[in-house]
Amino acid sequence: MTTHVNKQLTNDQLAELRQRGLINYDENAFFAGDLLIAENPVTSSRRVVGEAAILSENSNKRVLKG
């Protein structure tokens, strides 16, 4: 028996994806394995946004002082 566990995103992560234009205002997003999936809750249509690393690309950048 295979179980599929979808990990929900935080509100901050959803806001970042919307700001970057990766998901629409009427879509929700979640992780399914190593993929980021966008889903429209009204139509139940789903699409692959990209790999899960798409969220961590900008979040780990810091200014280093030397």
CHARMM-style PDB file with segment names, atoms N, HN, CA, C and O in Angstrom:
ATOM      1  N   MET     1       0.846  -1.175   0.000  1.00  0.00      PROA
ATOM      2  CA  MET     1       0.000   0.000   0.000  1.00  0.00      PROA
ATOM      3  C   MET     1       0.896   1.244   0.000  1.00  0.00      PROA
ATOM      4  O   MET     1       1.786   1.366   0.842  1.00  0.00      PROA
ATOM      5  N   THR     2       0.669   2.141  -0.916  1.00  0.00      PROA
ATOM      6  HN  THR     2      -0.054   2.041  -1.600  1.00  0.00      PROA
ATOM      7  CA  THR     2       1.456   3.363  -1.027  1.00  0.00      PROA
ATOM      8  C   THR     2       0.685   4.530  -0.444  1.00  0.00      PROA
ATOM      9  O   THR     2      -0.494   4.722  -0.739  1.00  0.00      PROA
ATOM     10  N   THR     3       1.362   5.307   0.385  1.00  0.00      PROA
ATOM     11  HN  THR     3       2.321   5.152   0.624  1.00  0.00      PROA
ATOM     12  CA  THR     3       0.735   6.498   0.960  1.00  0.00      PROA
ATOM     13  C   THR     3       1.405   7.730   0.371  1.00  0.00      PROA
ATOM     14  O   THR     3       2.631   7.804   0.296  1.00  0.00      PROA
ATOM     15  N   HSD     4       0.613   8.669  -0.036  1.00  0.00      PROA
ATOM     16  HN  HSD     4      -0.383   8.609   0.025  1.00  0.00      PROA
ATOM     17  CA  HSD     4       1.130   9.925  -0.561  1.00  0.00      PROA
ATOM     18  C   HSD     4       0.906  11.002   0.486  1.00  0.00      PROA
ATOM     19  O   HSD     4      -0.225  11.280   0.883  1.00  0.00      PROA
ATOM     20  N   VAL     5       2.002  11.601   0.925  1.00  0.00      PROA
ATOM     21  HN  VAL     5       2.922  11.375   0.603  1.00  0.00      PROA
ATOM     22  CA  VAL     5       1.923  12.650   1.927  1.00  0.00      PROA
ATOM     23  C   VAL     5       2.250  13.971   1.246  1.00  0.00      PROA
ATOM     24  O   VAL     5       3.333  14.143   0.687  1.00  0.00      PROA
ATOM     25  N   ASN     6       1.310  14.893   1.299  1.00  0.00      PROA
ATOM     26  HN  ASN     6       0.430  14.753   1.753  1.00  0.00      PROA
ATOM     27  CA  ASN     6       1.509  16.224   0.735  1.00  0.00      PROA
ATOM     28  C   ASN     6       1.797  17.190   1.875  1.00  0.00      PROA
ATOM     29  O   ASN     6       1.044  17.254   2.846  1.00  0.00      PROA
ATOM     30  N   LYS     7       2.881  17.937   1.756  1.00  0.00      PROA
ATOM     31  HN  LYS     7       3.493  17.885   0.967  1.00  0.00      PROA
ATOM     32  CA  LYS     7       3.261  18.878   2.796  1.00  0.00      PROA
ATOM     33  C   LYS     7       2.780  20.269   2.405  1.00  0.00      PROA
ATOM     34  O   LYS     7       3.151  20.799   1.358  1.00  0.00      PROA
ATOM     35  N   GLN     8       1.956  20.844   3.254  1.00  0.00      PROA
ATOM     36  HN  GLN     8       1.654  20.413   4.105  1.00  0.00      PROA
ATOM     37  CA  GLN     8       1.419  22.175   3.006  1.00  0.00      PROA
ATOM     38  C   GLN     8       2.494  23.236   3.202  1.00  0.00      PROA
ATOM     39  O   GLN     8       3.422  23.047   3.988  1.00  0.00      PROA
ATOM     40  N   LEU     9       2.369  24.343   2.492  1.00  0.00      PROA
ATOM     41  HN  LEU     9       1.615  24.496   1.853  1.00  0.00      PROA
ATOM     42  CA  LEU     9       3.289  25.459   2.622  1.00  0.00      PROA
ATOM     43  C   LEU     9       2.762  26.450   3.641  1.00  0.00      PROA
ATOM     44  O   LEU     9       1.565  26.482   3.927  1.00  0.00      PROA
ATOM     45  N   THR    10       3.652  27.253   4.186  1.00  0.00      PROA
ATOM     46  HN  THR    10       4.624  27.227   3.955  1.00  0.00      PROA
ATOM     47  CA  THR    10       3.230  28.290   5.122  1.00  0.00      PROA
ATOM     48  C   THR    10       2.636  29.462   4.331  1.00  0.00      PROA
ATOM     49  O   THR    10       2.809  29.553   3.116  1.00  0.00      PROA
ATOM     50  N   ASN    11       1.944  30.339   5.027  1.00  0.00      PROA
ATOM     51  HN  ASN    11       1.803  30.264   6.014  1.00  0.00      PROA
ATOM     52  CA  ASN    11       1.377  31.520   4.368  1.00  0.00      PROA
ATOM     53  C   ASN    11       2.464  32.398   3.777  1.00  0.00      PROA
ATOM     54  O   ASN    11       2.271  32.989   2.715  1.00  0.00      PROA
ATOM     55  N   ASP    12       3.611  32.494   4.451  1.00  0.00      PROA
ATOM     56  HN  ASP    12       3.769  32.014   5.314  1.00  0.00      PROA
ATOM     57  CA  ASP    12       4.727  33.285   3.931  1.00  0.00      PROA
ATOM     58  C   ASP    12       5.272  32.691   2.634  1.00  0.00      PROA
ATOM     59  O   ASP    12       5.593  33.424   1.699  1.00  0.00      PROA
ATOM     60  N   GLN    13       5.374  31.367   2.580  1.00  0.00      PROA
ATOM     61  HN  GLN    13       5.113  30.772   3.340  1.00  0.00      PROA
ATOM     62  CA  GLN    13       5.854  30.713   1.367  1.00  0.00      PROA
ATOM     63  C   GLN    13       4.878  30.921   0.215  1.00  0.00      PROA
ATOM     64  O   GLN    13       5.296  31.178  -0.914  1.00  0.00      PROA
ATOM     65  N   LEU    14       3.572  30.811   0.493  1.00  0.00      PROA
ATOM     66  HN  LEU    14       3.233  30.602   1.410  1.00  0.00      PROA
ATOM     67  CA  LEU    14       2.569  31.040  -0.553  1.00  0.00      PROA
ATOM     68  C   LEU    14       2.632  32.475  -1.050  1.00  0.00      PROA
ATOM     69  O   LEU    14       2.534  32.718  -2.252  1.00  0.00      PROA
ATOM     70  N   ALA    15       2.796  33.430  -0.136  1.00  0.00      PROA
ATOM     71  HN  ALA    15       2.876  33.232   0.841  1.00  0.00      PROA
ATOM     72  CA  ALA    15       2.894  34.837  -0.520  1.00  0.00      PROA
ATOM     73  C   ALA    15       4.114  35.073  -1.394  1.00  0.00      PROA
ATOM     74  O   ALA    15       4.043  35.834  -2.359  1.00  0.00      PROA
ATOM     75  N   GLU    16       5.230  34.435  -1.071  1.00  0.00      PROA
ATOM     76  HN  GLU    16       5.288  33.817  -0.287  1.00  0.00      PROA
ATOM     77  CA  GLU    16       6.441  34.586  -1.877  1.00  0.00      PROA
ATOM     78  C   GLU    16       6.237  34.039  -3.289  1.00  0.00      PROA
ATOM     79  O   GLU    16       6.655  34.657  -4.267  1.00  0.00      PROA
ATOM     80  N   LEU    17       5.592  32.880  -3.386  1.00  0.00      PROA
ATOM     81  HN  LEU    17       5.252  32.378  -2.591  1.00  0.00      PROA
ATOM     82  CA  LEU    17       5.334  32.289  -4.702  1.00  0.00      PROA
ATOM     83  C   LEU    17       4.411  33.177  -5.536  1.00  0.00      PROA
ATOM     84  O   LEU    17       4.608  33.317  -6.743  1.00  0.00      PROA
ATOM     85  N   ARG    18       3.413  33.770  -4.903  1.00  0.00      PROA
ATOM     86  HN  ARG    18       3.253  33.656  -3.923  1.00  0.00      PROA
ATOM     87  CA  ARG    18       2.507  34.675  -5.618  1.00  0.00      PROA
ATOM     88  C   ARG    18       3.236  35.942  -6.049  1.00  0.00      PROA
ATOM     89  O   ARG    18       3.031  36.434  -7.158  1.00  0.00      PROA
ATOM     90  N   GLN    19       4.083  36.465  -5.178  1.00  0.00      PROA
ATOM     91  HN  GLN    19       4.251  36.065  -4.277  1.00  0.00      PROA
ATOM     92  CA  GLN    19       4.833  37.677  -5.497  1.00  0.00      PROA
ATOM     93  C   GLN    19       5.788  37.431  -6.666  1.00  0.00      PROA
ATOM     94  O   GLN    19       5.971  38.307  -7.511  1.00  0.00      PROA
ATOM     95  N   ARG    20       6.388  36.264  -6.717  1.00  0.00      PROA
ATOM     96  HN  ARG    20       6.240  35.553  -6.030  1.00  0.00      PROA
ATOM     97  CA  ARG    20       7.309  35.921  -7.800  1.00  0.00      PROA
ATOM     98  C   ARG    20       6.585  35.501  -9.072  1.00  0.00      PROA
ATOM     99  O   ARG    20       7.225  35.270 -10.098  1.00  0.00      PROA
ATOM    100  N   GLY    21       5.248  35.398  -9.017  1.00  0.00      PROA
ATOM    101  HN  GLY    21       4.729  35.586  -8.184  1.00  0.00      PROA
ATOM    102  CA  GLY    21       4.469  35.045 -10.194  1.00  0.00      PROA
ATOM    103  C   GLY    21       4.472  33.569 -10.529  1.00  0.00      PROA
ATOM    104  O   GLY    21       4.148  33.190 -11.655  1.00  0.00      PROA
ATOM    105  N   LEU    22       4.835  32.725  -9.568  1.00  0.00      PROA
ATOM    106  HN  LEU    22       5.098  33.032  -8.653  1.00  0.00      PROA
ATOM    107  CA  LEU    22       4.885  31.289  -9.821  1.00  0.00      PROA
ATOM    108  C   LEU    22       3.534  30.612  -9.643  1.00  0.00      PROA
ATOM    109  O   LEU    22       3.251  29.605 -10.291  1.00  0.00      PROA
ATOM    110  N   ILE    23       2.695  31.164  -8.761  1.00  0.00      PROA
ATOM    111  HN  ILE    23       2.925  31.982  -8.235  1.00  0.00      PROA
ATOM    112  CA  ILE    23       1.331  30.661  -8.633  1.00  0.00      PROA
ATOM    113  C   ILE    23       0.376  31.849  -8.704  1.00  0.00      PROA
ATOM    114  O   ILE    23       0.743  32.979  -8.383  1.00  0.00      PROA
ATOM    115  N   ASN    24      -0.826  31.577  -9.120  1.00  0.00      PROA
ATOM    116  HN  ASN    24      -1.124  30.659  -9.381  1.00  0.00      PROA
ATOM    117  CA  ASN    24      -1.856  32.609  -9.227  1.00  0.00      PROA
ATOM    118  C   ASN    24      -2.513  32.837  -7.870  1.00  0.00      PROA
ATOM    119  O   ASN    24      -2.388  32.021  -6.957  1.00  0.00      PROA
ATOM    120  N   TYR    25      -3.212  33.959  -7.759  1.00  0.00      PROA
ATOM    121  HN  TYR    25      -3.313  34.622  -8.501  1.00  0.00      PROA
ATOM    122  CA  TYR    25      -3.889  34.316  -6.508  1.00  0.00      PROA
ATOM    123  C   TYR    25      -4.928  33.264  -6.108  1.00  0.00      PROA
ATOM    124  O   TYR    25      -5.147  33.028  -4.920  1.00  0.00      PROA
ATOM    125  N   ASP    26      -5.564  32.637  -7.094  1.00  0.00      PROA
ATOM    126  HN  ASP    26      -5.386  32.829  -8.059  1.00  0.00      PROA
ATOM    127  CA  ASP    26      -6.611  31.659  -6.800  1.00  0.00      PROA
ATOM    128  C   ASP    26      -6.081  30.231  -6.642  1.00  0.00      PROA
ATOM    129  O   ASP    26      -6.869  29.288  -6.570  1.00  0.00      PROA
ATOM    130  N   GLU    27      -4.770  30.063  -6.586  1.00  0.00      PROA
ATOM    131  HN  GLU    27      -4.130  30.829  -6.644  1.00  0.00      PROA
ATOM    132  CA  GLU    27      -4.182  28.735  -6.443  1.00  0.00      PROA
ATOM    133  C   GLU    27      -3.578  28.544  -5.057  1.00  0.00      PROA
ATOM    134  O   GLU    27      -3.193  29.502  -4.386  1.00  0.00      PROA
ATOM    135  N   ASN    28      -3.508  27.303  -4.655  1.00  0.00      PROA
ATOM    136  HN  ASN    28      -3.820  26.524  -5.199  1.00  0.00      PROA
ATOM    137  CA  ASN    28      -2.825  26.894  -3.441  1.00  0.00      PROA
ATOM    138  C   ASN    28      -1.652  26.039  -3.892  1.00  0.00      PROA
ATOM    139  O   ASN    28      -1.668  25.525  -5.011  1.00  0.00      PROA
ATOM    140  N   ALA    29      -0.642  25.874  -3.062  1.00  0.00      PROA
ATOM    141  HN  ALA    29      -0.629  26.291  -2.153  1.00  0.00      PROA
ATOM    142  CA  ALA    29       0.510  25.071  -3.450  1.00  0.00      PROA
ATOM    143  C   ALA    29       0.904  24.148  -2.306  1.00  0.00      PROA
ATOM    144  O   ALA    29       0.654  24.440  -1.136  1.00  0.00      PROA
ATOM    145  N   PHE    30       1.523  23.028  -2.666  1.00  0.00      PROA
ATOM    146  HN  PHE    30       1.726  22.790  -3.616  1.00  0.00      PROA
ATOM    147  CA  PHE    30       1.991  22.067  -1.678  1.00  0.00      PROA
ATOM    148  C   PHE    30       3.133  21.261  -2.276  1.00  0.00      PROA
ATOM    149  O   PHE    30       3.315  21.215  -3.493  1.00  0.00      PROA
ATOM    150  N   PHE    31       3.904  20.624  -1.387  1.00  0.00      PROA
ATOM    151  HN  PHE    31       3.756  20.662  -0.399  1.00  0.00      PROA
ATOM    152  CA  PHE    31       4.961  19.736  -1.826  1.00  0.00      PROA
ATOM    153  C   PHE    31       4.401  18.335  -1.967  1.00  0.00      PROA
ATOM    154  O   PHE    31       3.695  17.848  -1.084  1.00  0.00      PROA
ATOM    155  N   ALA    32       4.715  17.691  -3.073  1.00  0.00      PROA
ATOM    156  HN  ALA    32       5.289  18.087  -3.790  1.00  0.00      PROA
ATOM    157  CA  ALA    32       4.403  16.277  -3.275  1.00  0.00      PROA
ATOM    158  C   ALA    32       5.736  15.613  -3.608  1.00  0.00      PROA
ATOM    159  O   ALA    32       6.188  15.638  -4.753  1.00  0.00      PROA
ATOM    160  N   GLY    33       6.349  15.028  -2.603  1.00  0.00      PROA
ATOM    161  HN  GLY    33       5.982  15.008  -1.673  1.00  0.00      PROA
ATOM    162  CA  GLY    33       7.691  14.488  -2.790  1.00  0.00      PROA
ATOM    163  C   GLY    33       8.666  15.636  -2.960  1.00  0.00      PROA
ATOM    164  O   GLY    33       8.746  16.513  -2.100  1.00  0.00      PROA
ATOM    165  N   ASP    34       9.415  15.643  -4.067  1.00  0.00      PROA
ATOM    166  HN  ASP    34       9.350  14.931  -4.766  1.00  0.00      PROA
ATOM    167  CA  ASP    34      10.370  16.715  -4.312  1.00  0.00      PROA
ATOM    168  C   ASP    34       9.847  17.741  -5.312  1.00  0.00      PROA
ATOM    169  O   ASP    34      10.613  18.558  -5.823  1.00  0.00      PROA
ATOM    170  N   LEU    35       8.545  17.702  -5.595  1.00  0.00      PROA
ATOM    171  HN  LEU    35       7.922  17.039  -5.180  1.00  0.00      PROA
ATOM    172  CA  LEU    35       7.937  18.639  -6.541  1.00  0.00      PROA
ATOM    173  C   LEU    35       7.026  19.633  -5.831  1.00  0.00      PROA
ATOM    174  O   LEU    35       6.399  19.316  -4.820  1.00  0.00      PROA
ATOM    175  N   LEU    36       6.969  20.825  -6.377  1.00  0.00      PROA
ATOM    176  HN  LEU    36       7.479  21.082  -7.198  1.00  0.00      PROA
ATOM    177  CA  LEU    36       6.048  21.845  -5.899  1.00  0.00      PROA
ATOM    178  C   LEU    36       4.855  21.858  -6.845  1.00  0.00      PROA
ATOM    179  O   LEU    36       5.014  22.078  -8.045  1.00  0.00      PROA
ATOM    180  N   ILE    37       3.667  21.625  -6.310  1.00  0.00      PROA
ATOM    181  HN  ILE    37       3.538  21.447  -5.334  1.00  0.00      PROA
ATOM    182  CA  ILE    37       2.441  21.504  -7.096  1.00  0.00      PROA
ATOM    183  C   ILE    37       1.512  22.669  -6.779  1.00  0.00      PROA
ATOM    184  O   ILE    37       1.302  23.005  -5.613  1.00  0.00      PROA
ATOM    185  N   ALA    38       0.956  23.285  -7.823  1.00  0.00      PROA
ATOM    186  HN  ALA    38       1.126  23.013  -8.770  1.00  0.00      PROA
ATOM    187  CA  ALA    38      -0.064  24.326  -7.649  1.00  0.00      PROA
ATOM    188  C   ALA    38      -1.416  23.707  -7.970  1.00  0.00      PROA
ATOM    189  O   ALA    38      -1.558  22.970  -8.946  1.00  0.00      PROA
ATOM    190  N   GLU    39      -2.415  24.015  -7.133  1.00  0.00      PROA
ATOM    191  HN  GLU    39      -2.301  24.613  -6.340  1.00  0.00      PROA
ATOM    192  CA  GLU    39      -3.760  23.463  -7.327  1.00  0.00      PROA
ATOM    193  C   GLU    39      -4.796  24.562  -7.192  1.00  0.00      PROA
ATOM    194  O   GLU    39      -4.745  25.376  -6.270  1.00  0.00      PROA
ATOM    195  N   ASN    40      -5.730  24.574  -8.118  1.00  0.00      PROA
ATOM    196  HN  ASN    40      -5.772  23.912  -8.867  1.00  0.00      PROA
ATOM    197  CA  ASN    40      -6.859  25.476  -8.036  1.00  0.00      PROA
ATOM    198  C   ASN    40      -7.958  24.731  -7.274  1.00  0.00      PROA
ATOM    199  O   ASN    40      -8.454  23.719  -7.767  1.00  0.00      PROA
ATOM    200  N   PRO    41      -8.351  25.201  -6.090  1.00  0.00      PROA
ATOM    201  CA  PRO    41      -9.333  24.465  -5.285  1.00  0.00      PROA
ATOM    202  C   PRO    41     -10.736  24.444  -5.878  1.00  0.00      PROA
ATOM    203  O   PRO    41     -11.540  23.581  -5.525  1.00  0.00      PROA
ATOM    204  N   VAL    42     -11.042  25.377  -6.769  1.00  0.00      PROA
ATOM    205  HN  VAL    42     -10.389  26.078  -7.056  1.00  0.00      PROA
ATOM    206  CA  VAL    42     -12.376  25.414  -7.368  1.00  0.00      PROA
ATOM    207  C   VAL    42     -12.509  24.375  -8.485  1.00  0.00      PROA
ATOM    208  O   VAL    42     -13.496  23.641  -8.545  1.00  0.00      PROA
ATOM    209  N   THR    43     -11.501  24.319  -9.371  1.00  0.00      PROA
ATOM    210  HN  THR    43     -10.700  24.914  -9.322  1.00  0.00      PROA
ATOM    211  CA  THR    43     -11.567  23.412 -10.516  1.00  0.00      PROA
ATOM    212  C   THR    43     -10.832  22.098 -10.282  1.00  0.00      PROA
ATOM    213  O   THR    43     -10.957  21.167 -11.079  1.00  0.00      PROA
ATOM    214  N   SER    44     -10.067  22.014  -9.199  1.00  0.00      PROA
ATOM    215  HN  SER    44      -9.965  22.770  -8.552  1.00  0.00      PROA
ATOM    216  CA  SER    44      -9.233  20.850  -8.868  1.00  0.00      PROA
ATOM    217  C   SER    44      -8.144  20.585  -9.892  1.00  0.00      PROA
ATOM    218  O   SER    44      -7.579  19.491  -9.919  1.00  0.00      PROA
ATOM    219  N   SER    45      -7.838  21.560 -10.735  1.00  0.00      PROA
ATOM    220  HN  SER    45      -8.297  22.449 -10.714  1.00  0.00      PROA
ATOM    221  CA  SER    45      -6.755  21.373 -11.697  1.00  0.00      PROA
ATOM    222  C   SER    45      -5.426  21.575 -10.988  1.00  0.00      PROA
ATOM    223  O   SER    45      -5.292  22.440 -10.123  1.00  0.00      PROA
ATOM    224  N   ARG    46      -4.450  20.766 -11.366  1.00  0.00      PROA
ATOM    225  HN  ARG    46      -4.559  20.063 -12.068  1.00  0.00      PROA
ATOM    226  CA  ARG    46      -3.126  20.812 -10.758  1.00  0.00      PROA
ATOM    227  C   ARG    46      -2.080  20.975 -11.840  1.00  0.00      PROA
ATOM    228  O   ARG    46      -2.268  20.554 -12.981  1.00  0.00      PROA
ATOM    229  N   ARG    47      -0.955  21.605 -11.453  1.00  0.00      PROA
ATOM    230  HN  ARG    47      -0.803  21.947 -10.526  1.00  0.00      PROA
ATOM    231  CA  ARG    47       0.177  21.720 -12.366  1.00  0.00      PROA
ATOM    232  C   ARG    47       1.455  21.728 -11.552  1.00  0.00      PROA
ATOM    233  O   ARG    47       1.472  22.146 -10.395  1.00  0.00      PROA
ATOM    234  N   VAL    48       2.526  21.259 -12.176  1.00  0.00      PROA
ATOM    235  HN  VAL    48       2.512  20.920 -13.116  1.00  0.00      PROA
ATOM    236  CA  VAL    48       3.827  21.238 -11.523  1.00  0.00      PROA
ATOM    237  C   VAL    48       4.463  22.606 -11.697  1.00  0.00      PROA
ATOM    238  O   VAL    48       4.608  23.091 -12.819  1.00  0.00      PROA
ATOM    239  N   VAL    49       4.845  23.231 -10.580  1.00  0.00      PROA
ATOM    240  HN  VAL    49       4.727  22.836  -9.669  1.00  0.00      PROA
ATOM    241  CA  VAL    49       5.506  24.533 -10.614  1.00  0.00      PROA
ATOM    242  C   VAL    49       7.008  24.336 -10.795  1.00  0.00      PROA
ATOM    243  O   VAL    49       7.649  25.084 -11.533  1.00  0.00      PROA
ATOM    244  N   GLY    50       7.558  23.354 -10.140  1.00  0.00      PROA
ATOM    245  HN  GLY    50       7.038  22.745  -9.540  1.00  0.00      PROA
ATOM    246  CA  GLY    50       8.989  23.073 -10.224  1.00  0.00      PROA
ATOM    247  C   GLY    50       9.411  22.184  -9.081  1.00  0.00      PROA
ATOM    248  O   GLY    50       8.580  21.592  -8.393  1.00  0.00      PROA
ATOM    249  N   GLU    51      10.705  22.099  -8.888  1.00  0.00      PROA
ATOM    250  HN  GLU    51      11.380  22.580  -9.448  1.00  0.00      PROA
ATOM    251  CA  GLU    51      11.231  21.298  -7.795  1.00  0.00      PROA
ATOM    252  C   GLU    51      11.105  22.060  -6.478  1.00  0.00      PROA
ATOM    253  O   GLU    51      10.993  23.286  -6.466  1.00  0.00      PROA
ATOM    254  N   ALA    52      11.124  21.334  -5.391  1.00  0.00      PROA
ATOM    255  HN  ALA    52      11.215  20.339  -5.400  1.00  0.00      PROA
ATOM    256  CA  ALA    52      10.947  21.933  -4.066  1.00  0.00      PROA
ATOM    257  C   ALA    52      12.029  22.960  -3.756  1.00  0.00      PROA
ATOM    258  O   ALA    52      11.803  23.867  -2.955  1.00  0.00      PROA
ATOM    259  N   ALA    53      13.189  22.836  -4.369  1.00  0.00      PROA
ATOM    260  HN  ALA    53      13.373  22.099  -5.020  1.00  0.00      PROA
ATOM    261  CA  ALA    53      14.299  23.764  -4.115  1.00  0.00      PROA
ATOM    262  C   ALA    53      13.994  25.174  -4.609  1.00  0.00      PROA
ATOM    263  O   ALA    53      14.733  26.105  -4.290  1.00  0.00      PROA
ATOM    264  N   ILE    54      12.929  25.349  -5.376  1.00  0.00      PROA
ATOM    265  HN  ILE    54      12.329  24.592  -5.635  1.00  0.00      PROA
ATOM    266  CA  ILE    54      12.577  26.667  -5.913  1.00  0.00      PROA
ATOM    267  C   ILE    54      12.315  27.671  -4.795  1.00  0.00      PROA
ATOM    268  O   ILE    54      12.549  28.867  -4.972  1.00  0.00      PROA
ATOM    269  N   LEU    55      11.835  27.201  -3.651  1.00  0.00      PROA
ATOM    270  HN  LEU    55      11.645  26.230  -3.508  1.00  0.00      PROA
ATOM    271  CA  LEU    55      11.561  28.097  -2.527  1.00  0.00      PROA
ATOM    272  C   LEU    55      12.823  28.474  -1.770  1.00  0.00      PROA
ATOM    273  O   LEU    55      12.909  29.579  -1.233  1.00  0.00      PROA
ATOM    274  N   SER    56      13.786  27.597  -1.716  1.00  0.00      PROA
ATOM    275  HN  SER    56      13.716  26.700  -2.152  1.00  0.00      PROA
ATOM    276  CA  SER    56      14.986  27.880  -0.936  1.00  0.00      PROA
ATOM    277  C   SER    56      16.030  28.658  -1.727  1.00  0.00      PROA
ATOM    278  O   SER    56      17.064  29.030  -1.170  1.00  0.00      PROA
ATOM    279  N   GLU    57      15.789  28.911  -3.000  1.00  0.00      PROA
ATOM    280  HN  GLU    57      14.950  28.609  -3.452  1.00  0.00      PROA
ATOM    281  CA  GLU    57      16.759  29.632  -3.828  1.00  0.00      PROA
ATOM    282  C   GLU    57      17.048  31.022  -3.282  1.00  0.00      PROA
ATOM    283  O   GLU    57      18.211  31.418  -3.208  1.00  0.00      PROA
ATOM    284  N   ASN    58      16.028  31.768  -2.902  1.00  0.00      PROA
ATOM    285  HN  ASN    58      15.083  31.447  -2.962  1.00  0.00      PROA
ATOM    286  CA  ASN    58      16.209  33.139  -2.437  1.00  0.00      PROA
ATOM    287  C   ASN    58      16.227  33.251  -0.917  1.00  0.00      PROA
ATOM    288  O   ASN    58      16.699  34.257  -0.387  1.00  0.00      PROA
ATOM    289  N   SER    59      15.739  32.270  -0.219  1.00  0.00      PROA
ATOM    290  HN  SER    59      15.356  31.452  -0.650  1.00  0.00      PROA
ATOM    291  CA  SER    59      15.595  32.393   1.231  1.00  0.00      PROA
ATOM    292  C   SER    59      16.909  32.249   1.994  1.00  0.00      PROA
ATOM    293  O   SER    59      16.996  32.688   3.141  1.00  0.00      PROA
ATOM    294  N   ASN    60      17.925  31.651   1.395  1.00  0.00      PROA
ATOM    295  HN  ASN    60      17.855  31.294   0.463  1.00  0.00      PROA
ATOM    296  CA  ASN    60      19.180  31.437   2.101  1.00  0.00      PROA
ATOM    297  C   ASN    60      20.240  32.465   1.769  1.00  0.00      PROA
ATOM    298  O   ASN    60      21.382  32.317   2.206  1.00  0.00      PROA
ATOM    299  N   LYS    61      19.913  33.490   1.022  1.00  0.00      PROA
ATOM    300  HN  LYS    61      18.986  33.609   0.668  1.00  0.00      PROA
ATOM    301  CA  LYS    61      20.902  34.487   0.648  1.00  0.00      PROA
ATOM    302  C   LYS    61      21.057  35.502   1.771  1.00  0.00      PROA
ATOM    303  O   LYS    61      20.075  36.037   2.285  1.00  0.00      PROA
ATOM    304  N   ARG    62      22.329  35.760   2.149  1.00  0.00      PROA
ATOM    305  HN  ARG    62      23.127  35.324   1.732  1.00  0.00      PROA
ATOM    306  CA  ARG    62      22.620  36.725   3.193  1.00  0.00      PROA
ATOM    307  C   ARG    62      23.790  37.591   2.757  1.00  0.00      PROA
ATOM    308  O   ARG    62      24.577  37.198   1.896  1.00  0.00      PROA
ATOM    309  N   VAL    63      23.897  38.740   3.340  1.00  0.00      PROA
ATOM    310  HN  VAL    63      23.257  39.059   4.040  1.00  0.00      PROA
ATOM    311  CA  VAL    63      25.032  39.613   3.090  1.00  0.00      PROA
ATOM    312  C   VAL    63      26.130  39.244   4.062  1.00  0.00      PROA
ATOM    313  O   VAL    63      25.932  39.254   5.276  1.00  0.00      PROA
ATOM    314  N   LEU    64      27.286  38.919   3.520  1.00  0.00      PROA
ATOM    315  HN  LEU    64      27.447  38.910   2.533  1.00  0.00      PROA
ATOM    316  CA  LEU    64      28.410  38.541   4.371  1.00  0.00      PROA
ATOM    317  C   LEU    64      29.292  39.755   4.614  1.00  0.00      PROA
ATOM    318  O   LEU    64      29.655  40.471   3.682  1.00  0.00      PROA
ATOM    319  N   LYS    65      29.626  39.971   5.854  1.00  0.00      PROA
ATOM    320  HN  LYS    65      29.331  39.389   6.612  1.00  0.00      PROA
ATOM    321  CA  LYS    65      30.510  41.086   6.215  1.00  0.00      PROA
ATOM    322  C   LYS    65      31.922  40.558   6.363  1.00  0.00      PROA
ATOM    323  O   LYS    65      32.131  39.501   6.959  1.00  0.00      PROA
ATOM    324  N   GLY    66      32.899  41.287   5.821  1.00  0.00      PROA
ATOM    325  HN  GLY    66      32.729  42.145   5.337  1.00  0.00      PROA
ATOM    326  CA  GLY    66      34.262  40.792   5.844  1.00  0.00      PROA
ATOM    327  C   GLY    66      35.213  41.565   6.681  1.00  0.00      PROA
ATOM    328  OT1 GLY    66      36.391  41.217   6.759  1.00  0.00      PROA
TER     329      GLY     66
END
